[in-house]
Amino acid sequence: MAAKVVKEEERSFEPVEWGRTKNLFGPKSGGAEFLKINITEYAVGSGHRLHKHPGQEEVIFILDGEGVTLTDKGDVPVGPGSCIFVPAGEDHATFNVLKDKPLKALIIKSPPDEAK
């Protein structure tokens, strides 16, 4: 497989319960077999419920906005430049605490959902 470059604007957002997300690379969109990379925007005041991914590691890199990530170790404030690593099987959740703009994050999962 050859290297591949995509621009964020070439991908479309899809709605999710806590905002919207777009897939940059993964088994379904091409360019990656063993990981999935998404851009996710958490809507104002929104987040997702506490959950875990058995057998799947996750990295959340905050691009813009302010939020909080809940982990087994407690609540951690996050903002631009924060990088969160979530081991497989650990409970976690991320919330946007701002009232005026989305919390934007780059999300990397391995293995991708499609491969589990």
C-alpha positions in Angstrom: 0.0 0.0 0.0 1.3 3.5 -0.9 1.4 6.5 1.3 -1.9 8.5 1.1 -2.7 12.2 1.9 -6.2 13.5 2.5 -7.3 17.0 3.5 -9.8 17.3 6.3 -12.2 19.3 4.0 -12.3 16.3 1.6 -14.2 14.2 4.2 -17.7 14.8 5.3 -19.0 15.0 8.9 -21.5 12.4 10.0 -23.8 13.2 13.0 -23.2 11.3 16.3 -25.1 11.6 19.6 -22.6 14.1 21.0 -21.8 16.1 17.9 -20.3 15.1 14.6 -17.3 13.0 13.3 -15.5 12.4 10.1 -13.2 9.5 9.2 -9.8 10.4 7.7 -8.3 6.9 7.5 -9.4 3.4 8.3 -10.5 0.1 6.7 -13.7 1.6 5.2 -12.3 4.9 4.0 -8.9 3.4 2.8 -5.3 4.1 3.6 -5.2 2.1 6.9 -5.9 -1.4 7.9 -4.8 -1.5 11.6 -6.0 1.9 12.9 -8.8 4.4 12.5 -8.3 8.2 12.5 -11.3 10.5 13.0 -11.8 14.2 13.5 -14.6 14.6 16.1 -16.4 17.8 17.2 -18.2 17.6 20.5 -21.2 19.9 20.4 -21.5 22.8 22.9 -22.1 21.3 26.4 -22.1 17.7 25.0 -20.1 14.6 25.5 -20.5 10.8 25.4 -21.3 8.5 28.2 -18.7 6.6 30.2 -17.7 3.6 28.1 -14.8 1.3 27.3 -13.3 -0.4 24.2 -12.2 -4.0 25.1 -9.2 -4.9 23.0 -8.8 -1.4 21.5 -6.5 1.4 22.5 -7.5 5.1 21.9 -5.6 8.4 21.6 -7.5 11.6 21.8 -5.6 14.8 20.8 -7.4 18.0 21.5 -7.2 20.5 18.5 -9.5 23.3 19.7 -11.8 24.1 22.6 -11.9 23.2 26.3 -13.2 20.0 27.9 -12.9 17.4 30.5 -11.9 13.7 30.1 -13.2 11.3 32.7 -10.9 8.3 33.3 -10.3 5.6 36.0 -8.0 8.2 37.6 -10.6 11.0 37.8 -11.6 14.1 35.8 -8.8 15.8 33.8 -9.3 19.2 32.2 -8.2 19.2 28.5 -7.5 21.9 25.9 -5.5 22.5 22.7 -2.4 20.3 22.7 -3.7 17.8 25.3 -3.1 14.2 24.3 -5.0 11.5 26.1 -4.1 7.8 25.9 -6.8 5.4 26.9 -5.6 1.8 27.4 -7.9 -1.0 26.1 -10.7 -1.8 28.4 -10.5 1.4 30.5 -13.6 3.4 31.2 -13.5 7.0 29.8 -15.6 9.8 28.5 -14.9 13.3 27.0 -17.1 16.4 27.4 -17.1 19.9 25.9 -17.4 22.4 28.8 -17.7 25.5 26.6 -21.0 27.2 25.8 -19.9 28.9 22.6 -17.9 26.5 20.4 -17.3 22.8 19.8 -14.5 20.8 21.3 -12.5 19.5 18.3 -10.3 16.4 18.6 -8.3 14.0 16.5 -9.1 10.4 17.6 -7.0 7.4 16.8 -8.2 3.9 17.6 -6.3 0.6 17.2 -7.4 -1.8 16.1 -10.1 0.0 14.2 -13.8 -0.7 15.1 -14.2 -2.4 11.7 -11.5 -5.0 12.6 -12.8 -6.0 16.0 
